[in-house]
Each structure stands twice: as structure tokens, then as C-alpha cells.
Amino acid sequence: MAIQTINPTTNQVVQSFEEMTEPAIDAAVAQAATAFEAWKTTTYPHRAKLLRRVAAQLRAQKPALARLVTLEMGKLLAQAEGEIELSANIVDYYAEHGAAFLADQPLHPDHGTALVRHSPVGVLLGVEPWNFPFYQVARFAAPNLMIGNAVLVKHASSVPQCGIAIERLLREAGAPAGLYTNLLISGRRADALVTDLRIKGVSLTGSEAAGASVAAAAGQSLKKSVLELGGSDAFIVLEDADIDRTVDWAVVGRINNNGECCVAAKRLIAVEAVADEFLRKFTAKMAALRVGDPLDPAAELGPLSSEAAAAGLVEQVQRAVHNGATVVLGGQRVARPGAFMAPTILTDLTPANPVFCEELFGPVAAFFRVPDEAAAIALANDSPFGLGGSVFTRDVARGQRVADQLDTGMVFVNHPTWTQADLPFGGTKRSGYGRELAGLGIEEFVNKKLIRVSALIDPF
Ligand code: NAP
């Protein structure tokens, strides 16, 4: 895949980049390994100071960084600004709480003393996707720099300028050379890097295919991996939900980030008693969305990230229809240049339809009608994915009971699946393994080292 900025609003090539050569990659890994040896000896306050400067830089440069995100992947500008702010919050969060998360854990053996100490493991590789170019990197890099690890980031080939900007920002904030390195390489070259002996672990956010490939390379070389993969979150509407508010959240949950969220509300499941009202109101709101240039503050839905993404999604919808699904709204491209697709709603998507098990990555909602709560839970769980999910009901205790029965890594009651620095993020099943964010997210790439001190006695 060529490393290029192609503006999806126009499909024009803006800038092309040369991939790094093998010697350049080798030098970058060597520099990261050297940086790690020094960084691991620094104190938590020293590391926190760097992170706070990074967060301040993110905020200071927010307008320019947000425009870069919009240019490279088509996010609405206001949402791009929100992503930069969220990324700064994550970086600040680990600066503030990292030391407490990583403090020694005293143990209480029957004699002597013992503790668990959190030590860094070394140089890590992050393979990141284009859909949240700053947030995804922040949630990988911030906790790991706080631990004392050094990081290499192979960003998606479609957002090279975002990748370069993040590395520059780290250097401006005072990061020593090699502590954070952006690798301008395409995905097919990531696996070879994973097997490099100087790299101690890999975290990938992206598709199942990329995750399987990287995890296989990590397994072969006996290294830990964390995988944050695709999802097809259920959005369950029970008969006692506040329908008007629930419809508003369904629209946000489906089209936030132009529909390109791993935790988007992709499957809307309403119980029979409210299904007609929900579908009617949801369809009206989706139909009224203003599709347009993501730099225009009036636009509510921008383009998909690329021409290939838009063409692929239309093909998926056509395949769904060919296998029995019905298009209630949209289903086609928008008649204008760029990678735009109309807001779309599918019904009659049965388990026999091959698209039933696929992720719809864009403004396409699949609507399902079920007799009752039990059927809603069964349908929600009938998915290869297990990332997030949500349930809408006025009865919070009922919402929590439903949440207990969903086989996913995250469940939200009365809100679509969402993210913030202090909530752990991750999935089950084919959505991957491991967690990012919050306290759990800082535990993935640490050596939890036991240190045991006994009184010196005779062995027998
Ligand atoms: P993708 O193709 O898998 O790309 C993600 C990253 O993996 C890119 O840097 C890509 O590099 C790299 N890559 C691709 N093939 C690879 C391979 N064989 N070996 C190693 N690296 C490889 O993902 P995408 O389709 O663009 O992104 C959308 C997917 O990410 C969706 O499924 C979405 O749900 C998922 N996602 C998950 C989360 C989460 O937290 N669970 C968050 C965001 C997105 P190139 O760009 O150079 O190909």
C-alpha cells in the first residue's frame, strides 16, 4: 500500500512519501533500544513531566492537528478537535495516575517480606489504524512511556502526516531521540519487525486479518501481543426506553466519526413493542443528516476514509440485498466527488446472509426486530465480535442485568459504547484481547516482578 495523503473529500492525492529503507528501520530500532536503556532509569515524575508537555503541545497545536486529521481521513473538523482534546486528556491521565498504578504491591507471605515491582520490558511496536490517528496512538504510547518502555509506531499508510506530526510533537516536548519513533512503512513489513529480537511486544489496533498476522509473528517469536480489532456492537432498545432520546443516541452511535468506529452501534435491536416507532423516528433522523465537506461546520456526515472504503461498503450493502436484506434508506454513493456514502439502513438481515457476520464500517445501520429482551440478548451475542454494546431502558437495574448477559468487553447502559481515559477499552471473541486505557491499560507491557526477602537460614 502506497504511503500517501489522499484527501477523501476530493479523492485528490495531496502528498506521497517514500517508505523507510531496511537500513533506516534497523537504525531506528537500534536507537530505540539505546533510548530505552536510559529511559528505564528515569523516575516517574521525570516521565510524567514529559507527558504533561506532550499534552500541552497537543492542546496548543489543536487547530492545525485537527485539520490534518480531517485532511487525511475525512473526520468532521469539530470531531477532529475533540479527538485531539481526548488524546491530551489520556496523556495527562497517565502523567497523573501512572506512578500510583505502578507502585510496588506489598505481599504478605508467612515469613519475611515480598512485593511485586512493575518494571518496563523494553522497546514495543504499535501498529495503528487511521480512524482515530491521534487517540489510538495516545492510548498505546502514553502508558508505555510512563512505564519506562520505548515505542516504535507503524501508523496506517493513509495518515502519514499525522504519524509524522506525533513524532515531531514528542521531540518538541523534549523526548530523547529514539524514545518515540514513527516508522514510515507499509503493513506488510510490520510482521518482520515483530520478530526482531530487540522488540519485546506488539500492540495492534485494526482489522482481524492484520491482527492475526501480527499475533502469529509475535507467537512464533514468543512475545506478548495486545489486539484491538473490529466490532459489531449491538444497541438494544427495550420497551421501557425513552424512545426519542434513544433514537438521538442511536444516530450519534452509528454515525460518529462518519460511521468508522470500531465501537459504533452497528446492529440496532429493538423489541417488538417499540420497534415500529423506533425505526420510523431513526429513519427520519438518518435521512435528515446533512452530508458534506468535513471542514464545513454545518456538515453532519463527512466522507469515508478512502475511495476504496466507500466502494467496499456499497458492495457489502449490495451483497446483503442480494442475499435477502432490504434497504430502508440510502444504500448508494452521494452524487458528488469524494468518498461519500449516503446514510443507510438495512432490515431483514438474517443469520443466513453472509453480511450478518460482517462489520459494516461506515454510515450503515442494520436494524433488527425481536419479540422480547431474551431474544435481544441472544441476537446481540450471535456475532463473531465481542467489543462493546449498549442497552437502553428506564430501569437501570434491568439494564445492568442485560449487561451481565452480553458477551463483550464493554457494555454501556443508556449510552452507546464510548471511550475516555479512565475507562478500560477492549474486547472478547474476534474483537481481540488485552485492554487499553485506565489502570488496566498500563498493565499490559510490564514485568510484574516478584522480589522476595527472607531471613538467611540453613537450607535444611
Ligand atoms: P487495517 O487494514 O488492519 O490497518 C490497521 C493497521 O494495520 C495499519 O497500520 C495497517 O498498515 C496495518 N496492517 C495492515 N495489514 C497488516 C499486516 N498484514 N500485518 C501487519 N500490519 C498490517 O485496519 P483498517 O481496516 O484500516 O481499520 C479499521 C479496522 O480497525 C476495523 O475493523 C475497526 O473496527 C478496527 N479498529 C478497532 C479498534 C479497537 O480498539 N478495537 C479501534 C479502531 C479500529 P497499512 O495502512 O500500511 O496497511
Residues whose N, C-alpha, C, O or C-beta is under 5 A from the ligand:
A	BS01	NAP	M1 V127 E128 P129 K154 H155 A156 S157 S158 I185 S186 G187 R188 A190 D191 T205 G206 S207 A209 A210 S213 V214 E228 L229 G230 G231 C261 C262 S431
